[in-house]
Amino acid sequence: MTDEVQTTTFSISSDDGETDEVTVPSGLVDLVAEGDQTDAETVGDLVLLSFASRAHHIVHHGQEADEDLEAQEAEVMDLFEERFGVTFGEATGHQH
């Protein structure tokens, strides 16, 4: 086992000018990358997957969701399908 784990830092910026950085182990980025994806594409996939997963959980397995929250979940699912070419249910095997 190596003593030093290499990391990669990603910068995030929003439309309103807010910024943040996140640092993750580089080997994990390589591990979950598909094909010849860039590191940034891999992290982008994980971000969208995470938001879709959380939205699904909140709407379908959490507290009661109002119309606005249900609309947000529907939108992230559309964005998920647009990016990955399959529905969240098809990708995860978790369908309702």
C-alpha positions, -999 to +999 in steps of 0.1 A: +000+000+000+013+034-009+016+060+018+005+090-003-028+090-021-029+113-051-058+137-052-075+159-078-092+192-071-122+202-092-136+238-094-173+243-094-190+276-105-226+285-108-245+309-130-247+334-101-209+335-097-206+314-067-176+290-066-164+260-046-138+233-049-139+197-041-108+174-038-112+137-042-087+108-045-076+106-082-077+068-081-114+068-074-121+091-103-102+066-125-121+037-110-155+050-118-147+065-152-163+049-181-143+044-213-123+074-223-141+099-201-122+129-189-119+134-151-143+164-153-169+143-172-167+116-146-172+140-118-201+156-137-217+122-141-214+116-103-229+150-095-259+144-116-263+108-103-261+121-068-287+147-073-310+123-091-306+097-063-313+122-035-343+137-053-357+102-059-352+093-023-368+124-009-398+123-032-405+086-032-391+074+001-389+104+024-413+130+037-443+141+017-432+161-013-450+191-026-456+200-062-425+221-065-403+193-051-419+168-074-413+191-104-376+194-093-373+156-092-390+153-126-366+178-141-334+161-127-347+128-140-351+143-175-316+157-173-304+123-161-320+106-191-306+132-215-271+128-202-270+090-198-294+079-225-314+057-200-339+065-173-328+066-137-348+034-131-331+016-160-297+027-148-302+018-112-326-011-115-348+008-090-382+015-107-416+024-093 
